[in-house]
């Protein structure tokens, strides 16, 4: 379990007991529970189990109906999991997964004093998210900003022993939609970090920098910037012509 936690970069999670009962070295956080839940929900059998409200099993040959203790399942539209929990130190806990209008969220409530409190807090958070956030497709914004930067870069980059203007391209954006607070797309911004000097030593298709997309000064994602064309070194014809031109200008003055 701890090896899996490490592989998921859960730096504030450590397991001691398989049943989850209190131990000072057995801990996690709300955020890392959400990450772990997101990973677990990729397992179709797990996803099916936590979405099941009731089922009948056989115990020693006798049928027995068991019930899911998740009070939101079947009572709040879009809820399809995940897990309740309780210890004296952790209090009443509930991890909920809910999908409405194409937005899929995970909500974690820990440390509630009562079951009613964890239910109320979970419902309030879920409603708040769906009422105040929306998916924003940033593809057009990214391309528009990159096109403007292409022109700027050609004008500002220092060309060493070459006259070849660089043509640059952006790595494919793996995810174009991000959940942002409604009507706040104006808080998006981009920053570019690229080589400020090019010569024939910079190979075609090599990475020369990156473009970072920010939302309210927080990083959403970064994309590599590549050199699309070959940078050619000036030929002796260029230098001969330059010397002749400089010589002519010198004596004309």
Secondary structure, 3 states (H helix, E strand, C coil): CHHHHHHCCCCCCECCCCCCCCCCCCECCHHHHHHHHHHHCCCHHHHHHHCCCEEEEEECCEEEEEECCCCCCCCCCCEEEEEEEEECCCEEEEEEEEEECCEEEEEEEEEECCHHHHHHHHHHHHHHHHHHEEEEECHHHHHHHHHHHHHHHHHHCEECCCCCCCCEEECCCCCCEEEEECCCHHHEEEEEEECCEECCCCCCCCEEEEEEEEECCEEEEEEEEEECCCCCCCCHHHHHHHHHHHHHHHHHC
